[in-house]
Amino acid sequence: MGDDKQTDDVQSDLSQATESLKIESEQKDNGDASKGDNKVKIDILLKATGNAPIMKKKKWAVDAEKPIGWIMEFFLYVNQTFAPSPDQLVKNLYECFGTDGKLVLHYCKSQAWG
């Protein structure tokens, strides 16, 4: 019984965590960038770690000037090594740790690394 409640909570958290990313992605698809707003987007690849549920959509295009805390509903780790500060800009993390045109972030429901 407790496991069902916990699973429902995890699914609810996952839905909330991705809702703002979906809105951002839909705005990009609808051509909001063509309004003279040349915002740089960075591709973020989210990978499940530990007991976190796997998302159907793993790759997101995020405004480079957004703080990483904007997508921090879960514990996030860069390169399976450290948790970035919530006020760290996506752009800065991408410039330092991005590979193959993407910033890879691992996420989980409980602390996984240091």
C-alpha positions as CSV (number, residue, x, y, z in Angstrom):
1,M,0.0,0.0,0.0
2,G,2.8,2.4,0.9
3,D,4.6,1.5,-2.3
4,D,1.6,2.5,-4.4
5,K,1.4,5.9,-2.7
6,Q,5.2,6.4,-3.3
7,T,4.9,5.4,-7.0
8,D,2.0,7.8,-7.4
9,D,4.0,10.6,-5.8
10,V,7.0,9.9,-8.0
11,Q,4.8,10.0,-11.1
12,S,3.2,13.3,-9.9
13,D,6.7,14.8,-9.3
14,L,7.9,13.7,-12.7
15,S,4.8,15.3,-14.4
16,Q,5.4,18.6,-12.5
17,A,9.1,18.6,-13.2
18,T,8.6,18.2,-17.0
19,E,5.7,20.6,-17.3
20,S,7.8,23.7,-17.5
21,L,10.2,22.0,-20.0
22,K,7.2,21.1,-22.2
23,I,6.0,24.7,-22.2
24,E,9.4,25.9,-23.2
25,S,9.7,23.3,-25.9
26,E,6.2,24.0,-27.3
27,Q,7.0,27.8,-27.4
28,K,10.1,26.9,-29.5
29,D,8.1,24.7,-31.8
30,N,5.4,27.4,-32.3
31,G,8.0,29.8,-33.5
32,D,8.2,32.2,-30.6
33,A,11.9,32.7,-31.3
34,S,11.0,34.3,-34.6
35,K,9.6,37.4,-32.8
36,G,13.0,39.0,-32.9
37,D,14.0,37.1,-29.7
38,N,17.2,35.3,-30.7
39,K,17.6,33.3,-27.5
40,V,20.3,30.6,-27.5
41,K,18.9,27.2,-26.8
42,I,21.0,24.4,-25.3
43,D,20.1,20.7,-25.7
44,I,19.9,19.0,-22.4
45,L,19.8,15.2,-22.2
46,L,18.2,13.9,-18.9
47,K,19.2,10.4,-17.8
48,A,17.5,8.6,-15.0
49,T,19.6,7.4,-12.0
50,G,18.7,5.2,-9.1
51,N,15.0,4.9,-8.4
52,A,13.9,7.8,-10.7
53,P,11.3,7.0,-13.3
54,I,12.5,7.2,-16.9
55,M,11.0,10.0,-18.9
56,K,9.5,9.4,-22.3
57,K,11.2,12.6,-23.7
58,K,14.8,12.7,-22.6
59,K,16.1,15.6,-24.7
60,W,15.0,19.2,-24.1
61,A,16.0,22.5,-25.7
62,V,16.4,25.0,-22.8
63,D,17.1,28.8,-22.9
64,A,20.9,29.2,-22.1
65,E,20.3,32.1,-19.7
66,K,17.9,30.1,-17.4
67,P,19.3,29.1,-14.1
68,I,19.7,25.3,-13.6
69,G,17.3,25.6,-10.6
70,W,14.5,26.2,-13.1
71,I,14.5,22.5,-14.0
72,M,15.6,21.2,-10.5
73,E,12.6,19.1,-9.3
74,F,14.9,16.2,-8.8
75,F,18.5,15.8,-7.6
76,L,20.6,16.8,-10.7
77,Y,24.2,15.7,-11.3
78,V,26.6,16.8,-14.0
79,N,28.8,14.0,-15.4
80,Q,27.6,11.7,-12.6
81,T,29.9,13.8,-10.3
82,F,28.5,16.9,-8.7
83,A,25.2,18.7,-8.1
84,P,25.2,22.2,-9.6
85,S,24.2,25.2,-7.6
86,P,20.5,26.1,-8.4
87,D,21.6,29.6,-9.5
88,Q,24.2,28.3,-12.0
89,L,23.3,29.2,-15.5
90,V,22.6,26.4,-18.0
91,K,25.0,28.2,-20.4
92,N,27.9,28.1,-18.0
93,L,27.4,24.4,-17.3
94,Y,27.2,23.7,-21.0
95,E,30.4,25.6,-21.8
96,C,32.3,23.7,-19.1
97,F,30.8,20.2,-19.3
98,G,28.8,20.0,-22.6
99,T,29.8,17.2,-25.0
100,D,28.6,16.5,-28.6
101,G,26.4,19.6,-28.5
102,K,24.5,18.5,-25.4
103,L,24.6,19.0,-21.6
104,V,24.0,15.6,-20.0
105,L,22.3,15.7,-16.6
106,H,21.5,12.7,-14.5
107,Y,18.5,13.0,-12.2
108,C,17.2,10.9,-9.3
109,K,14.7,11.2,-6.4
110,S,17.3,10.7,-3.7
111,Q,20.9,11.7,-3.4
112,A,23.1,9.4,-5.6
113,W,26.6,11.0,-5.6
114,G,28.6,13.2,-3.2
